Each structure stands twice: as structure tokens, then as C-alpha cells.
Amino acid sequence: MYVCICKAVTDRQISQAVADGVSSMRELRMTLGVASCCGKCAPDARALLLEGLARRKESERQVIWLTTAA
């Protein structure tokens, strides 16, 4: 679904950006243009950013566990 109508940015694009290493709203704004016009998308974009960061952290934790368990 579209999160930012002004820049035509979807939730999938935000999730992919976080998976690719984006870790702040500033980086998200610089990468995709989110929240750079009217700003109405900022709360939803921030929520998706935080969800993606939590997923990334959990994924990294699993990799660490798998490498130390082996």
C-alpha cells in the first residue's frame, strides 16, 4: 500500500530499504523521499521503520546464535 502519496512510496519499498541498511528516518527520507513534502506519512513511515529494525535485529540475533551454536 502507498505510505507516501507525495513521493509514491509503498510499505514494501520502506521495508526493503530497512532490510538494505537504512536505520533512521533521515536515511529513509534521503533514500526514498518519505516525509519530505507534506509530512502526513511520517508516523506510518516511522512505524514501518521501527518494525523493520526490530525484524533486522531479530534476524541478526538468530545468525549470531546459529554461528555460536555450531
N, C-alpha and C positions, 0 to 999 in steps of 0.2 A: 504494500500500500504506500501511497505517497505520504511522506512525512513533511517535506518542504515543497510546497506548491510553487513558490517563487523560483526555486532552482531545479525543480522536478527531480528531487532526491527521494528514493524509496527506502523503506526499512531494510531491505536486503543490501542495498549499497552501503548503508551505515554499518550493518553487521559485518560485511566484507571488509570495510575499511578498518574496523576494530580488529578483526582477525589478521589483517595485514600489518598491524602495529600501531595504529592510531590510538592514543591513550588520553586525549583531553579534548574538550570542546574547541579549544583554539586550533588544535591539529585537524579536527573534524571540519571546522569552518574553512581552514586553509585548503584542505583536500577536496571537499565536496561543495563548499559554499553554503552549507547549512547555517541558518540563523544569521545570515549576513544582510538580509533585506529587512523584512518586517519584524522578524523575531518571534512570530507566533509558534514556530515549530521548535523553538529552543527547549521547552520542557519535555516534549516527546523525544527529541533527538538526544537529550541528556539521559533520559531513562533507557533508551536503546544502547547508548554508550556504556552506561553502568552495567547493564545486563551482559553486554559483550565482554566487558572487562572481567566480570565475575566468571563467565564461561572460560575465558582465556586463562585466568588464574587457576581454575579447577583443572583444566587440561594440562597446564604446566605441572601442577601438583601430582597428577597421575603419571606423567612422564618421569618425574623425579622418583616417585615410588617404584615404578617399574624398573628403572635403572639401578636403584639401590637394592631392590629385592633380587635381582639376577646374579 
